[in-house]
């Protein structure tokens, strides 16, 4: 960019011309245009001229651009907007005079080089769709495979760390809604302990009840266990709750929750990239929320059901109540199992629990007083 004022001396002008410095235009000139230097937001009105370079002059400035460096950029209708490769990257010249615009285009043989044409835009769209399809394929195929292979390699200490990180998100979602009525908490701990022992799990499991109407229960990696009040409200006896808790402990035993957390975290990160979340900040939130839905694979659900049946049999307690509680919560599904459904049909699970049912041969898991206290744990 040259900001010196031109000299009117003919001999100096001739010398400049010999050196390649632009001189007075030798073609139609004098058309007004708008110039932005790219260094400030100042809008400058200039007069353009055509010599061996494009000349732009104003009362206090003189700029020249080589024709070979000038490129067209997107502009409003009826306006030719150009930039210059050898000028500031943000410098722009806007020409509204049609004759001057045509003259400049005629002199700039490379004005449309590297400009997005319909073919270029089509290629960008095609590559974008291919990238999106690749991410979808990774989410549906690669991540489940990777989560399956990575889960056995995660040490217990790291698993507990991941679980604690998920607890932070759970607390952010539900706030201060922990139920802590003393007698109810004692009964709940007693029930979880009774299930933990035949399940082959150690005493590191921490169990809590959340005061929310959602009828659900889930375990996080590392042994943090949550039961929602909504499930207690729909339960008629301790065996119903015990069967569901044993099912969730099965997921914990098989590390399904860790596998799901790895899968959901990776999926949410990749999906976030499609929508501009390049830092992956939403991945932990999405993954933790998905833990509440507990959308495990059908195989994992069936394995957890088998685990619950085994635990209840070891305790000498019936398995039918678990299926009845789940049927009471979800209702009849009438065989409406879609390709993407993860859980087996509730009526099929109820039939399986009834088929596996045995008369009670062990003591009740909770006394009548303890069951009443547990039902009122959130009061």
Residue frames as qw, qx, qy, qz and C-alpha x, y, z in Angstrom:
[[0.000, 0.891, 0.454, 0.000, 0.00, 0.00, 0.00],
 [0.425, 0.168, 0.016, 0.889, 1.34, 3.43, -0.94],
 [0.143, -0.831, -0.500, 0.199, 0.05, 6.41, 1.01],
 [0.340, -0.328, 0.122, 0.873, 2.34, 9.13, -0.48],
 [0.377, 0.773, 0.232, -0.455, 0.86, 12.06, -2.37],
 [0.732, 0.401, 0.360, 0.416, 1.54, 12.04, -6.13],
 [0.268, -0.517, 0.148, 0.799, 3.84, 14.69, -7.51],
 [0.529, 0.766, 0.280, -0.232, 2.58, 16.86, -10.34],
 [0.073, -0.702, 0.540, 0.459, 6.08, 17.24, -11.79],
 [0.847, 0.428, -0.126, -0.290, 5.93, 15.62, -15.29],
 [0.419, 0.558, -0.708, 0.108, 9.53, 14.43, -15.15],
 [0.273, -0.280, 0.804, -0.448, 8.98, 12.80, -11.72],
 [0.795, 0.192, 0.298, -0.492, 5.79, 11.25, -12.98],
 [0.744, 0.508, -0.402, -0.163, 7.63, 9.78, -15.96],
 [0.157, 0.475, -0.819, 0.281, 10.32, 8.42, -13.66],
 [0.541, -0.095, 0.652, -0.523, 7.69, 6.85, -11.44],
 [0.848, 0.345, 0.009, -0.403, 6.03, 5.28, -14.44],
 [0.556, 0.539, -0.632, 0.013, 9.36, 3.82, -15.51],
 [0.025, -0.325, 0.844, -0.427, 9.75, 2.32, -12.02],
 [0.327, -0.288, -0.888, -0.151, 6.26, 0.80, -12.09],
 [0.005, -0.353, -0.572, 0.740, 4.69, 3.32, -9.70],
 [0.229, 0.682, 0.673, 0.171, 1.17, 4.31, -10.86],
 [0.129, -0.116, 0.070, 0.982, 0.79, 7.73, -12.38],
 [0.447, 0.289, 0.125, -0.837, -2.17, 9.70, -13.64],
 [0.671, 0.256, 0.684, -0.127, -4.76, 7.32, -15.11],
 [0.005, 0.272, -0.627, -0.730, -4.54, 6.60, -18.77],
 [0.137, -0.348, -0.867, -0.329, -8.08, 5.21, -18.92],
 [0.361, -0.636, -0.299, -0.614, -11.53, 6.54, -17.98],
 [0.432, -0.138, -0.653, 0.607, -11.35, 7.61, -14.35],
 [0.135, -0.248, 0.131, -0.950, -12.79, 9.94, -11.79],
 [0.625, -0.404, -0.540, -0.393, -15.54, 7.62, -10.56],
 [0.366, -0.555, 0.473, -0.578, -16.33, 7.83, -6.84],
 [0.748, -0.083, -0.658, -0.018, -16.04, 4.71, -4.68],
 [0.603, -0.710, 0.172, -0.320, -15.93, 3.76, -1.02],
 [0.612, 0.386, -0.626, 0.292, -12.71, 2.51, 0.54],
 [0.745, -0.642, 0.095, -0.154, -12.09, 0.77, 3.88],
 [0.247, 0.720, -0.635, 0.131, -8.44, 0.44, 4.86],
 [0.850, -0.091, -0.519, 0.006, -9.04, -2.65, 7.06],
 [0.453, 0.103, -0.553, 0.692, -7.23, -1.03, 9.96],
 [0.136, 0.161, 0.440, -0.873, -10.06, 1.14, 11.24],
 [0.280, 0.549, 0.783, -0.081, -13.81, 1.44, 10.78],
 [0.091, 0.607, -0.040, -0.788, -13.41, 4.72, 8.92],
 [0.605, 0.557, 0.554, 0.127, -15.32, 4.92, 5.66],
 [0.210, -0.509, 0.280, 0.786, -13.38, 6.86, 3.00],
 [0.619, 0.720, 0.276, -0.150, -14.79, 8.32, -0.19],
 [0.426, -0.421, 0.521, 0.608, -12.16, 8.00, -2.91],
 [0.603, 0.667, -0.138, -0.416, -11.83, 8.66, -6.61],
 [0.791, -0.122, 0.554, 0.230, -10.60, 5.69, -8.62],
 [0.412, 0.754, -0.343, -0.379, -8.48, 5.67, -11.71],
 [0.957, 0.095, 0.258, 0.090, -6.96, 3.07, -14.00],
 [0.172, 0.816, -0.530, -0.153, -3.25, 3.14, -14.81],
 [0.517, 0.313, -0.796, 0.015, -0.79, 0.26, -14.63],
 [0.191, -0.193, -0.866, 0.420, -2.44, -0.32, -11.24],
 [0.237, -0.758, -0.547, -0.264, -5.80, 0.59, -9.72],
 [0.231, 0.207, -0.292, 0.905, -5.49, 4.03, -8.15],
 [0.345, -0.755, -0.555, -0.056, -7.60, 5.28, -5.23],
 [0.313, 0.169, -0.221, 0.908, -7.12, 8.88, -4.11],
 [0.263, -0.831, -0.490, 0.003, -8.78, 11.13, -1.59],
 [0.001, -0.955, 0.088, -0.284, -7.91, 14.50, -0.08],
 [0.346, -0.761, 0.523, -0.167, -5.49, 12.92, 2.39],
 [0.713, -0.211, 0.668, 0.036, -4.67, 9.51, 0.97],
 [0.557, 0.561, -0.469, -0.394, -3.34, 7.74, -2.09],
 [0.676, -0.192, 0.705, -0.090, -3.56, 3.97, -2.48],
 [0.539, 0.460, -0.534, -0.461, -2.75, 1.66, -5.37],
 [0.783, -0.109, 0.589, -0.170, -3.57, -2.01, -5.88],
 [0.009, -0.309, 0.813, 0.493, -1.98, -4.29, -8.53],
 [0.709, 0.115, -0.227, -0.657, -4.64, -5.68, -10.83],
 [0.591, 0.159, -0.790, -0.042, -3.26, -9.19, -10.42],
 [0.154, 0.008, -0.802, 0.577, -3.93, -9.06, -6.66],
 [0.441, -0.018, 0.154, -0.884, -7.53, -7.86, -6.82],
 [0.112, -0.182, -0.975, -0.065, -10.26, -10.38, -5.95],
 [0.457, -0.398, -0.300, -0.737, -14.01, -10.07, -5.93],
 [0.046, -0.087, -0.855, 0.509, -15.75, -10.59, -2.55],
 [0.079, -0.610, -0.781, -0.113, -19.44, -10.86, -1.74],
 [0.031, -0.109, -0.141, 0.984, -21.25, -7.54, -1.76],
 [0.402, 0.499, 0.521, -0.564, -24.73, -6.05, -1.99],
 [0.550, 0.540, 0.585, 0.251, -26.64, -6.08, -5.25],
 [0.302, 0.920, 0.148, 0.202, -25.49, -3.41, -7.69],
 [0.236, -0.896, 0.376, 0.002, -22.12, -3.01, -5.97],
 [0.826, 0.331, -0.386, 0.243, -18.74, -4.45, -6.96],
 [0.538, -0.783, 0.294, -0.100, -16.82, -5.16, -3.77],
 [0.810, 0.398, -0.357, 0.240, -13.16, -6.17, -4.08],
 [0.647, -0.715, 0.207, 0.164, -10.17, -6.87, -1.87],
 [0.474, 0.754, -0.449, 0.073, -6.44, -7.02, -2.54],
 [0.938, -0.120, -0.260, 0.197, -4.08, -9.87, -1.70],
 [0.587, 0.217, -0.265, 0.733, -1.19, -7.47, -1.06],
 [0.197, -0.565, 0.103, -0.794, -3.22, -5.10, 1.13],
 [0.316, -0.197, 0.694, -0.616, -4.68, -5.51, 4.59],
 [0.003, -0.172, -0.978, -0.119, -6.83, -8.67, 4.74],
 [0.093, 0.634, 0.684, -0.348, -9.85, -6.59, 5.75],
 [0.033, 0.411, -0.194, -0.890, -9.34, -3.78, 3.24],
 [0.408, 0.516, 0.749, 0.077, -12.27, -3.36, 0.85],
 [0.056, 0.218, -0.258, -0.940, -13.22, -1.18, -2.11],
 [0.367, 0.528, 0.744, -0.181, -16.87, -0.76, -3.13],
 [0.002, -0.154, 0.427, 0.891, -17.74, 0.52, -6.61],
 [0.427, 0.502, 0.635, -0.404, -21.34, 1.34, -7.51],
 [0.372, 0.655, -0.250, -0.608, -20.67, 2.91, -10.89],
 [0.910, 0.221, 0.345, -0.068, -21.41, 0.23, -13.48],
 [0.630, 0.741, -0.197, 0.119, -18.94, 1.56, -16.08],
 [0.061, -0.748, 0.613, -0.248, -16.10, 1.77, -13.57],
 [0.752, -0.238, 0.581, -0.203, -16.92, -1.69, -12.26],
 [0.889, 0.431, 0.156, -0.007, -16.88, -3.12, -15.78],
 [0.389, 0.817, -0.388, 0.175, -13.54, -1.42, -16.47],
 [0.340, -0.613, 0.670, -0.244, -11.98, -2.88, -13.34],
 [0.869, 0.013, 0.471, -0.150, -13.30, -6.36, -14.07],
 [0.774, 0.629, -0.057, 0.042, -11.86, -6.16, -17.60],
 [0.222, 0.786, -0.519, 0.252, -8.41, -5.27, -16.20],
 [0.437, -0.454, 0.709, -0.316, -8.39, -7.91, -13.44],
 [0.615, 0.219, -0.679, -0.337, -7.96, -11.26, -15.16],
 [0.421, -0.035, -0.868, 0.261, -7.92, -13.14, -11.82],
 [0.316, -0.329, 0.211, -0.865, -10.68, -11.24, -10.08],
 [0.840, -0.203, -0.033, -0.502, -12.81, -14.37, -9.58],
 [0.594, 0.268, -0.736, 0.185, -9.96, -16.73, -8.74],
 [0.236, -0.036, -0.823, 0.515, -10.67, -18.72, -5.53],
 [0.430, -0.070, 0.152, -0.887, -14.16, -17.24, -5.39],
 [0.380, 0.139, 0.879, -0.251, -16.91, -19.61, -4.34],
 [0.390, 0.081, -0.526, -0.752, -18.90, -20.60, -7.40],
 [0.836, -0.120, 0.001, -0.536, -21.92, -22.86, -7.46],
 [0.850, 0.180, -0.489, 0.075, -19.58, -25.78, -7.97],
 [0.273, 0.349, -0.630, 0.637, -17.41, -24.69, -5.04],
 [0.504, -0.269, 0.337, -0.749, -20.42, -24.24, -2.80],
 [0.913, 0.002, -0.227, -0.338, -21.71, -27.65, -3.86],
 [0.674, 0.253, -0.617, 0.318, -18.37, -29.20, -2.92],
 [0.053, -0.330, 0.566, -0.754, -18.43, -27.52, 0.49],
 [0.734, -0.158, 0.128, -0.648, -21.98, -28.75, 1.08],
 [0.892, 0.130, -0.418, -0.110, -21.01, -32.25, -0.04],
 [0.469, 0.282, -0.662, 0.512, -18.01, -32.35, 2.29],
 [0.316, -0.300, 0.428, -0.792, -20.11, -30.95, 5.15],
 [0.867, -0.080, -0.061, -0.488, -22.73, -33.66, 4.65],
 [0.797, 0.212, -0.546, 0.148, -19.99, -36.28, 4.48],
 [0.160, 0.339, -0.631, 0.679, -18.53, -34.99, 7.75],
 [0.585, -0.222, 0.273, -0.731, -21.96, -35.06, 9.40],
 [0.921, 0.052, -0.274, -0.273, -22.57, -38.58, 8.13],
 [0.581, 0.310, -0.650, 0.379, -19.17, -39.63, 9.48],
 [0.163, -0.314, 0.558, -0.750, -20.02, -38.26, 12.92],
 [0.800, -0.102, 0.061, -0.588, -23.36, -40.10, 12.88],
 [0.866, 0.184, -0.465, -0.012, -21.58, -43.32, 11.89],
 [0.308, 0.349, -0.673, 0.575, -19.07, -42.82, 14.70],
 [0.440, -0.264, 0.403, -0.758, -21.85, -42.22, 17.23],
 [0.876, 0.002, 0.005, -0.483, -23.87, -45.26, 16.12],
 [0.944, 0.195, -0.258, 0.060, -21.08, -47.74, 15.37],
 [0.539, 0.453, -0.483, 0.520, -17.60, -46.71, 16.47],
 [0.226, -0.534, 0.429, -0.692, -18.39, -45.26, 19.91],
 [0.884, -0.280, 0.100, -0.361, -20.38, -48.28, 21.15],
 [0.914, 0.201, -0.275, 0.221, -17.53, -50.53, 20.02],
 [0.329, 0.527, -0.443, 0.647, -14.94, -48.26, 21.66],
 [0.501, -0.520, 0.298, -0.625, -16.94, -48.01, 24.89],
 [0.976, -0.127, -0.078, -0.157, -17.21, -51.80, 24.99],
 [0.809, 0.266, -0.313, 0.421, -13.45, -52.17, 24.65],
 [0.150, 0.573, -0.354, 0.724, -12.48, -49.29, 26.94],
 [0.655, -0.583, -0.015, -0.481, -14.75, -50.13, 29.87],
 [0.937, -0.264, -0.169, 0.151, -12.73, -53.12, 31.16],
 [0.641, 0.295, -0.200, 0.680, -9.56, -51.01, 30.99],
 [0.167, -0.736, 0.077, -0.652, -10.84, -48.21, 33.26],
 [0.374, 0.034, -0.768, 0.519, -9.37, -48.66, 36.77],
 [0.327, -0.662, -0.668, 0.095, -11.77, -48.43, 39.77],
 [0.291, -0.495, -0.197, 0.795, -10.21, -45.14, 40.96],
 [0.018, 0.060, -0.393, -0.917, -10.92, -43.48, 37.61],
 [0.248, -0.453, -0.780, -0.354, -14.41, -44.99, 37.54],
 [0.312, -0.656, -0.547, 0.417, -15.16, -43.41, 40.92],
 [0.175, -0.350, 0.077, 0.917, -13.80, -40.10, 39.63],
 [0.126, -0.178, -0.619, -0.755, -16.13, -40.24, 36.62],
 [0.318, -0.571, -0.755, -0.042, -19.02, -41.12, 38.91],
 [0.279, -0.579, -0.352, 0.680, -18.32, -38.14, 41.16],
 [0.040, -0.145, 0.316, 0.937, -18.21, -35.84, 38.13],
 [0.251, -0.370, -0.729, -0.518, -21.62, -37.18, 37.10],
 [0.323, -0.588, -0.655, 0.348, -22.94, -36.61, 40.65],
 [0.141, -0.354, -0.061, 0.923, -22.09, -32.91, 40.30],
 [0.196, -0.065, -0.526, -0.825, -24.27, -32.74, 37.20],
 [0.355, -0.463, -0.804, -0.114, -27.07, -34.68, 38.89],
 [0.278, -0.541, -0.479, 0.633, -27.02, -32.23, 41.78],
 [0.001, -0.210, 0.188, 0.960, -27.10, -29.33, 39.34],
 [0.272, -0.240, -0.711, -0.603, -30.18, -30.86, 37.67],
 [0.503, -0.539, -0.664, -0.123, -32.15, -31.63, 40.83],
 [0.140, -0.702, 0.211, -0.666, -30.74, -29.13, 43.30],
 [0.074, -0.266, 0.779, -0.563, -31.07, -29.71, 47.02],
 [0.760, -0.107, -0.177, -0.616, -33.70, -32.45, 46.84],
 [0.404, 0.169, -0.880, 0.185, -32.06, -35.21, 48.85],
 [0.720, -0.508, -0.212, -0.421, -34.44, -36.99, 51.20],
 [0.349, 0.379, -0.699, 0.496, -32.86, -37.47, 54.61],
 [0.702, -0.487, 0.083, -0.514, -35.56, -38.42, 57.13],
 [0.163, -0.561, 0.792, -0.180, -33.53, -40.51, 59.56],
 [0.675, -0.006, 0.692, -0.254, -35.74, -43.59, 59.93],
 [0.777, 0.584, 0.117, -0.206, -36.47, -43.70, 56.19],
 [0.347, 0.761, -0.549, -0.010, -32.78, -43.35, 55.29],
 [0.358, -0.410, 0.818, -0.187, -31.86, -46.13, 57.72],
 [0.782, 0.239, 0.527, -0.233, -34.46, -48.43, 56.14],
 [0.658, 0.725, -0.142, -0.146, -33.24, -47.58, 52.65],
 [0.085, 0.690, -0.716, 0.064, -29.61, -48.30, 53.59],
 [0.581, -0.177, 0.760, -0.230, -30.71, -51.59, 55.14],
 [0.814, 0.455, 0.289, -0.216, -32.48, -52.61, 51.94],
 [0.508, 0.775, -0.374, -0.041, -29.52, -51.69, 49.72],
 [0.182, -0.579, 0.781, -0.149, -27.12, -53.53, 52.05],
 [0.742, 0.034, 0.627, -0.235, -29.30, -56.65, 51.95],
 [0.783, 0.607, 0.099, -0.094, -29.15, -56.57, 48.15],
 [0.199, 0.846, -0.494, -0.021, -25.47, -55.63, 47.93],
 [0.479, -0.468, 0.739, -0.069, -24.17, -58.74, 49.67],
 [0.763, 0.202, 0.612, 0.038, -25.65, -61.43, 47.37],
 [0.553, 0.831, 0.026, -0.052, -24.86, -59.11, 44.44],
 [0.845, -0.007, 0.042, 0.533, -21.16, -59.41, 45.27],
 [0.230, 0.781, -0.004, 0.581, -20.65, -55.64, 45.64],
 [0.477, -0.051, -0.521, 0.705, -18.52, -54.04, 48.37],
 [0.219, -0.741, -0.539, 0.336, -19.65, -51.51, 50.96],
 [0.254, -0.187, 0.139, 0.939, -18.44, -48.50, 48.95],
 [0.025, -0.540, -0.650, -0.534, -21.95, -48.07, 47.52],
 [0.017, 0.210, 0.370, -0.905, -23.53, -44.79, 48.67],
 [0.014, -0.508, -0.798, -0.323, -27.32, -44.74, 48.37],
 [0.067, 0.245, 0.255, -0.933, -29.62, -41.70, 48.40],
 [0.221, 0.627, 0.745, 0.057, -33.25, -40.87, 47.62],
 [0.092, 0.014, 0.180, 0.979, -34.12, -37.83, 45.51],
 [0.256, 0.525, 0.598, -0.548, -37.38, -35.99, 46.07],
 [0.256, 0.301, -0.441, -0.806, -38.70, -36.01, 42.51],
 [0.758, 0.181, 0.351, -0.520, -41.89, -37.58, 41.11],
 [0.561, 0.477, -0.604, -0.305, -40.03, -39.45, 38.35],
 [0.919, -0.235, 0.257, -0.183, -40.49, -43.23, 38.95],
 [0.718, 0.563, -0.375, 0.164, -36.89, -44.31, 38.44],
 [0.691, -0.641, 0.293, 0.158, -33.69, -45.55, 40.04],
 [0.735, 0.610, -0.219, 0.200, -30.14, -45.60, 38.70],
 [0.750, -0.525, 0.131, 0.381, -26.55, -46.21, 39.74],
 [0.305, 0.912, -0.271, -0.041, -23.54, -44.15, 38.67],
 [0.774, 0.336, -0.432, 0.320, -20.03, -45.44, 38.00],
 [0.194, 0.416, -0.580, 0.673, -18.14, -45.91, 41.22],
 [0.325, -0.289, -0.864, 0.255, -21.15, -47.01, 43.27],
 [0.186, 0.119, 0.283, -0.933, -23.29, -43.90, 43.81],
 [0.052, -0.362, -0.911, -0.190, -26.88, -45.13, 43.92],
 [0.238, 0.058, 0.128, -0.961, -30.04, -43.00, 43.56],
 [0.024, 0.456, 0.888, 0.050, -33.71, -43.85, 44.02],
 [0.143, -0.254, -0.167, -0.942, -36.45, -41.39, 43.04],
 [0.328, 0.098, 0.614, -0.711, -39.43, -40.77, 45.30],
 [0.635, 0.236, -0.226, -0.700, -41.75, -41.36, 42.34],
 [0.558, 0.135, -0.810, -0.118, -40.80, -45.04, 42.31],
 [0.057, -0.038, -0.818, 0.571, -41.43, -45.35, 46.05],
 [0.451, 0.159, 0.219, -0.850, -44.85, -43.74, 45.61],
 [0.723, 0.211, -0.389, -0.531, -45.85, -46.41, 43.08],
 [0.367, 0.205, -0.895, 0.146, -44.51, -49.32, 45.14],
 [0.733, -0.437, -0.222, -0.472, -46.73, -51.53, 47.27],
 [0.876, -0.474, 0.075, 0.054, -44.11, -53.53, 49.19],
 [0.316, -0.757, 0.499, 0.280, -40.31, -53.80, 49.74],
 [0.696, 0.021, 0.657, 0.290, -39.97, -56.71, 47.29],
 [0.519, 0.790, 0.303, 0.123, -41.09, -54.51, 44.41],
 [0.016, 0.963, -0.267, -0.025, -38.47, -51.87, 45.16],
 [0.597, -0.500, 0.601, 0.180, -35.85, -54.51, 45.95],
 [0.764, 0.313, 0.512, 0.235, -36.28, -56.15, 42.54],
 [0.400, 0.897, 0.074, 0.176, -35.81, -52.84, 40.72],
 [0.252, -0.876, 0.411, 0.021, -32.80, -51.93, 42.87],
 [0.744, -0.223, 0.595, 0.208, -31.29, -55.38, 42.23],
 [0.677, 0.621, 0.325, 0.224, -31.75, -54.75, 38.50],
 [0.165, 0.961, -0.161, 0.152, -29.84, -51.44, 38.77],
 [0.529, -0.653, 0.536, 0.078, -27.15, -53.11, 40.86],
 [0.839, 0.192, 0.458, 0.222, -26.82, -55.56, 37.99],
 [0.475, 0.842, 0.033, 0.253, -25.99, -52.68, 35.69],
 [0.231, -0.886, 0.389, -0.101, -23.43, -51.53, 38.26],
 [0.778, -0.311, 0.535, 0.110, -21.94, -55.00, 38.56],
 [0.761, 0.384, 0.416, 0.316, -21.65, -55.33, 34.78],
 [0.301, -0.421, 0.146, 0.843, -20.30, -51.75, 34.54],
 [0.309, 0.620, 0.625, 0.360, -23.06, -50.88, 32.09],
 [0.082, -0.957, -0.223, 0.167, -23.30, -47.38, 33.58],
 [0.379, -0.616, 0.379, 0.577, -19.60, -46.72, 32.96],
 [0.417, 0.170, 0.710, 0.542, -19.94, -48.04, 29.41],
 [0.153, 0.804, 0.551, 0.166, -22.95, -45.79, 28.87],
 [0.219, -0.897, -0.020, 0.383, -21.20, -42.76, 30.34],
 [0.410, -0.347, 0.540, 0.648, -18.24, -43.22, 27.97],
 [0.306, 0.408, 0.728, 0.458, -20.58, -43.66, 25.02],
 [0.019, 0.890, 0.455, 0.004, -22.85, -40.72, 25.89],
 [0.311, -0.782, 0.116, 0.528, -19.96, -38.41, 26.65],
 [0.366, -0.171, 0.614, 0.678, -18.29, -39.13, 23.32],
 [0.216, 0.580, 0.712, 0.332, -21.58, -38.88, 21.44],
 [0.070, -0.925, -0.327, 0.181, -22.53, -35.54, 22.97],
 [0.343, -0.614, 0.294, 0.647, -19.07, -34.14, 22.26],
 [0.311, 0.061, 0.696, 0.644, -19.24, -35.11, 18.58],
 [0.091, 0.731, 0.645, 0.204, -22.82, -33.92, 18.20],
 [0.221, -0.854, -0.152, 0.446, -21.83, -30.69, 19.91],
 [0.367, -0.298, 0.452, 0.757, -19.21, -30.13, 17.22],
 [0.213, 0.465, 0.704, 0.492, -21.98, -30.10, 14.61],
 [0.128, -0.877, -0.428, -0.177, -23.67, -27.22, 16.46],
 [0.192, 0.802, -0.185, 0.535, -20.59, -25.23, 17.38],
 [0.683, -0.698, 0.176, -0.119, -19.78, -26.63, 20.82],
 [0.665, 0.557, -0.456, 0.199, -16.11, -26.98, 19.93],
 [0.087, -0.560, 0.667, -0.484, -15.03, -27.14, 23.57],
 [0.539, -0.144, -0.829, -0.037, -17.33, -30.05, 24.39],
 [0.128, -0.219, 0.511, -0.821, -18.69, -28.11, 27.38],
 [0.716, -0.094, 0.035, -0.691, -22.12, -29.70, 27.01],
 [0.607, 0.176, -0.768, -0.099, -20.80, -33.26, 26.88],
 [0.139, 0.043, -0.837, 0.527, -20.73, -33.85, 30.65],
 [0.446, 0.111, 0.334, -0.823, -24.22, -32.41, 31.11],
 [0.721, 0.201, -0.375, -0.547, -25.68, -34.47, 28.27],
 [0.510, 0.169, -0.839, 0.087, -23.95, -37.66, 29.43],
 [0.036, -0.007, 0.753, -0.657, -25.12, -37.19, 33.01],
 [0.588, 0.150, 0.129, -0.784, -28.69, -36.51, 31.95],
 [0.692, 0.212, -0.587, -0.362, -28.60, -39.65, 29.81],
 [0.199, 0.137, -0.907, 0.346, -27.64, -41.68, 32.87],
 [0.420, 0.096, 0.505, -0.748, -31.06, -40.84, 34.35],
 [0.745, 0.284, -0.197, -0.571, -32.80, -42.22, 31.27],
 [0.509, -0.325, 0.796, -0.026, -30.59, -45.32, 31.53],
 [0.799, 0.469, -0.062, -0.371, -31.11, -46.36, 27.90],
 [0.390, -0.436, 0.792, 0.177, -28.96, -49.46, 27.98],
 [0.370, 0.216, -0.751, -0.503, -28.95, -52.03, 25.20],
 [0.845, -0.170, -0.171, -0.478, -31.56, -54.79, 25.20],
 [0.779, 0.111, -0.573, 0.227, -28.83, -57.30, 25.97],
 [0.177, 0.268, -0.556, 0.767, -27.71, -55.25, 28.97],
 [0.557, -0.258, 0.137, -0.777, -31.31, -54.94, 30.19],
 [0.905, -0.069, -0.340, -0.246, -31.91, -58.67, 29.91],
 [0.618, 0.182, -0.605, 0.468, -28.63, -59.39, 31.71],
 [0.102, -0.289, 0.441, -0.843, -29.63, -56.99, 34.51],
 [0.770, -0.206, -0.078, -0.599, -33.01, -58.71, 34.78],
 [0.861, 0.033, -0.502, 0.077, -31.24, -62.07, 35.10],
 [0.329, 0.269, -0.569, 0.704, -29.00, -60.58, 37.78],
 [0.423, -0.300, 0.242, -0.820, -32.03, -59.28, 39.71],
 [0.884, -0.127, -0.284, -0.349, -33.72, -62.70, 39.54],
 [0.725, 0.134, -0.575, 0.354, -30.57, -64.34, 40.88],
 [0.072, 0.300, -0.487, 0.817, -30.21, -61.85, 43.74],
 [0.622, -0.262, 0.087, -0.733, -33.87, -62.16, 44.78],
 [0.902, -0.051, -0.407, -0.132, -33.62, -65.94, 44.74],
 [0.521, 0.213, -0.603, 0.565, -30.52, -65.83, 46.93],
 [0.174, -0.231, 0.410, -0.865, -32.50, -63.73, 49.40],
 [0.011, 0.301, 0.944, -0.138, -35.42, -66.14, 49.23],
 [0.261, 0.499, 0.284, -0.776, -37.73, -63.40, 47.96],
 [0.613, 0.543, 0.573, 0.017, -40.20, -63.51, 45.03],
 [0.318, -0.113, 0.416, 0.844, -39.31, -62.05, 41.62],
 [0.128, 0.636, 0.696, 0.308, -42.86, -61.38, 40.44],
 [0.142, -0.855, -0.324, 0.379, -43.24, -58.06, 42.35],
 [0.286, -0.435, 0.335, 0.785, -40.46, -56.43, 40.32],
 [0.129, 0.219, 0.730, 0.634, -42.26, -57.13, 37.05],
 [0.082, -0.745, -0.662, -0.013, -45.55, -55.94, 38.49],
 [0.220, -0.751, -0.109, 0.612, -44.03, -52.63, 39.58],
 [0.196, -0.250, 0.510, 0.799, -42.48, -52.01, 36.16],
 [0.043, 0.439, 0.790, 0.427, -45.77, -52.91, 34.47],
 [0.145, -0.804, -0.511, 0.268, -47.61, -50.53, 36.79],
 [0.221, -0.630, 0.116, 0.736, -45.20, -47.72, 35.84],
 [0.057, -0.248, 0.602, 0.756, -45.06, -48.19, 32.06],
 [0.688, 0.345, 0.231, -0.595, -48.40, -49.83, 31.32],
 [0.789, 0.200, 0.566, 0.134, -49.03, -52.31, 28.54],
 [0.064, -0.561, 0.442, 0.697, -46.97, -51.69, 25.41],
 [0.772, 0.467, 0.286, -0.321, -48.99, -53.98, 23.11],
 [0.828, 0.145, 0.387, 0.379, -45.92, -55.24, 21.28],
 [0.330, 0.936, 0.023, 0.123, -44.87, -51.73, 20.20],
 [0.671, -0.518, 0.284, 0.448, -41.15, -52.34, 20.20],
 [0.481, 0.861, -0.121, -0.109, -39.30, -50.14, 17.72],
 [0.818, 0.376, -0.241, 0.362, -35.90, -50.72, 16.22],
 [0.229, 0.581, -0.383, 0.680, -34.39, -48.14, 18.55],
 [0.698, -0.614, 0.006, -0.367, -36.06, -49.35, 21.75],
 [0.200, 0.529, -0.760, 0.320, -33.56, -50.43, 24.36],
 [0.421, -0.178, 0.727, -0.513, -35.72, -52.02, 27.04],
 [0.082, -0.175, -0.951, -0.241, -37.56, -55.30, 26.41],
 [0.425, -0.466, -0.401, -0.664, -41.36, -55.09, 26.41],
 [0.317, -0.372, 0.544, -0.682, -42.72, -54.62, 29.92],
 [0.882, -0.065, 0.087, -0.459, -45.27, -57.44, 29.52],
 [0.825, 0.305, -0.464, 0.111, -42.46, -59.76, 28.39],
 [0.188, 0.427, -0.650, 0.600, -40.44, -58.85, 31.46],
 [0.602, -0.267, 0.358, -0.661, -43.46, -59.39, 33.70],
 [0.949, 0.091, -0.178, -0.244, -44.01, -62.81, 32.14],
 [0.628, 0.383, -0.586, 0.340, -40.36, -63.66, 32.72],
 [0.121, -0.403, 0.587, -0.692, -40.50, -62.53, 36.37],
 [0.796, -0.145, 0.182, -0.559, -43.64, -64.58, 36.94],
 [0.907, 0.219, -0.356, -0.051, -42.07, -67.64, 35.34],
 [0.486, 0.367, -0.609, 0.508, -39.00, -67.28, 37.58],
 [0.440, -0.560, 0.236, -0.662, -41.07, -66.63, 40.71],
 [0.528, -0.054, -0.819, 0.218, -40.64, -68.90, 43.73],
 [0.547, -0.749, -0.346, -0.143, -42.51, -68.89, 47.05],
 [0.065, -0.821, 0.380, -0.420, -40.80, -66.74, 49.66],
 [0.885, -0.156, -0.391, 0.196, -38.27, -68.78, 51.64],
 [0.470, 0.120, -0.342, 0.805, -36.31, -65.98, 53.26],
 [0.167, -0.609, -0.518, 0.577, -37.22, -63.34, 55.85],
 [0.242, 0.918, 0.303, 0.087, -38.83, -60.04, 54.77],
 [0.565, 0.364, -0.070, 0.737, -36.27, -57.50, 53.67],
 [0.047, -0.303, 0.252, -0.918, -37.93, -54.78, 55.77],
 [0.012, -0.391, -0.822, 0.414, -40.40, -54.83, 58.61],
 [0.072, 0.778, 0.583, 0.223, -43.76, -53.10, 58.26],
 [0.273, -0.887, -0.116, 0.355, -42.46, -50.16, 60.31],
 [0.420, -0.399, 0.431, 0.692, -39.28, -49.88, 58.25],
 [0.295, 0.395, 0.680, 0.543, -41.26, -50.01, 54.99],
 [0.052, -0.900, -0.432, -0.011, -43.54, -47.25, 56.25],
 [0.359, -0.767, 0.115, 0.519, -40.51, -45.16, 57.22],
 [0.426, -0.106, 0.577, 0.689, -38.90, -45.70, 53.83],
 [0.199, 0.658, 0.633, 0.357, -42.09, -44.66, 52.03],
 [0.139, -0.962, -0.233, -0.020, -42.01, -41.42, 54.03],
 [0.713, -0.193, 0.022, 0.674, -38.30, -40.72, 53.66],
 [0.278, 0.365, 0.225, 0.860, -38.93, -37.44, 51.82],
 [0.323, -0.810, -0.407, -0.271, -41.38, -36.05, 54.39]]
